[in-house]
């Protein structure tokens, strides 16, 4: 399957320069993810919530008001199987989530946030809202820049997904 993406006009990079830039971008994406988790962890330390970790807080944020299974979270691309199952179990045990066996498939468990879980989701949402306002106010990133970054990342996501689906 061949897909072509629109390339903005500009100078073409030599192959060696492109791979160096690509590797730099990969490192940055990985570093940004770890930094995001550190930012969430610091926020929870600041507000005195120490019983869950940043990955679990982000999981609660991503679930939001939905009722989902671990498999759905995995297929949406948010988490890997064993990671999500472990964290869901811990969040249920700590009272952040309700769980219930599916009527149609008794092997599957559906989860949704409790009031306590919604409180955590709200803390993360407020943090992200503060960050969005700060990025705009300080001129770090505007709407156009955000659209360009998001568009580029979606194209990379699509390319990587195609590699998994069609090459292997």
N, C-alpha and C positions, 0 to 999 in steps of 0.2 A: 504494500500500500504506500503510495507516495503522497505526501502532503507538502504543500508549499505555503510558506508564511510570508507576509509582506515584510520586506526589509526596508528600513528607512534609508534614504539616500545618505551617502557618506563614504569615506575611504574604506576600502577593503583591507582587512588585517591579513598579514602573512599567516600561514597555517600555524607556525610556532607561537606567534603572538596570540592567536585566537585560543589555542589550548591553554596558554598561560592565563588568559583572562577568564576562561571557563573554569579552570581550577580555582582561581581566586574567588569567583562567584560562588562556587560550591562551598568553599571554606567559609565565606561570609554567611551563606544561608544557614549552615550548621551552627556557626557562632551566634547568629541572631536568635536561633531557636533556644540555645542554652541560655543566652542573655535574657530572653523573655521569661524563661522559667525562674531565673534569679530575681528578676523584677517582681514577679508574682510572689515568690518566697519572701522577699523583703517587705512587700506590702502586708502579707499575712503576719509577719513578725511585728510590724508596726501597729497593726490593729489587735494583736494578741491572740491570733488563731494559730496554734502550733500543732494541732492533732492531725492535720492533713498536709500533704506535700503539694508542690506547685503543679505537678502532673495531674493529680487528683482534682485540684481546684479548676484547672483548665478543662478537664473532663466534665465537671459539673457545669461549667460555663457553656461548653459545646452542646451538651444535652438540652440545656435550657428548659423550656416548657414541654418538650416532647417526651413521649414514652417509647423507648427503644430496646432492642436486644443488643448484646455484645456483638453479634454478627453484623448487625446494621451499622454499628460504629466502625467496625473493621472495613466493611465494604464501602463506606463513605470515605475511607482513606484517612480517618483521624488517628487510628491506633492499630497496633499489631495485636493479634489474638491473645497471646498469653498475658501481655501487658494489660490489656483492657479487662480481661477476666479477673486478674488479681486485684486491680484497682477498684473495679465494681464491687467485688466481694468485700474489700476493706471499707468502702463507702457505705455499703448496706449495714455492715457490722457497727459502724460508727454513727448510724442514724441519719446519714445525709441523703439516702435513697431508699425508696420502697422497691421491693421486688415481688414479682408474681409470675407463676408459671403460665405460659400461653395456653389458651383453651385448645387451639388447633394442634399445636405441637408441644406436647408436655415436656420435651427435652429443653425447649427454649424458655428463657426467663426474660420477662420484660421489666425494665426498670424506669423509674421516674423520680424526680427530686422530691424530698420532703421539704417542709418549711425550713428546716435547718440547712438543707442543701440549696434552697433558693436564696437564703441569706448569703451563702458563699458565692453563688452565681452573681448576686447583686454587687458584692465587693469587687469581683473581677470586672464586671461591666462598668462600674464607676471608675476603676483604675484605667481601663481602656479609653473611656470617655475623656478623662483628664489628659491622657497621653495624646489623643487625637486633637484636643483643643490646644495643647502645648506645642505640638508639631506645627500646627497652622499659625499660632500666635508668634512663634519664633522664626517663622519662615523656613523651617527645616524641610517641609513638604507641603505643597499645595495640591489642589484638586488635579491639575494636569499631571504633576509629577507622580501622584498616587495612582492615577489611571495608567500611566506608562509603566510603573513598577509592577502593578497588579497584572496588566496585560502581558508583560514579558514573563512573569512567573507562571501565569496560566499557560502560555505557549510551551514553556519548559515542562510543566506538569503534563500537558497533553503529549508532548514528544516522549517523555519517560514512560507514560502509560502505554503508548503505542509500542514502545520497545518491549515491555513486559507481555503485552497481548499478542503481538505479531511476530516477534523474533524468536522467542524461546519456546 
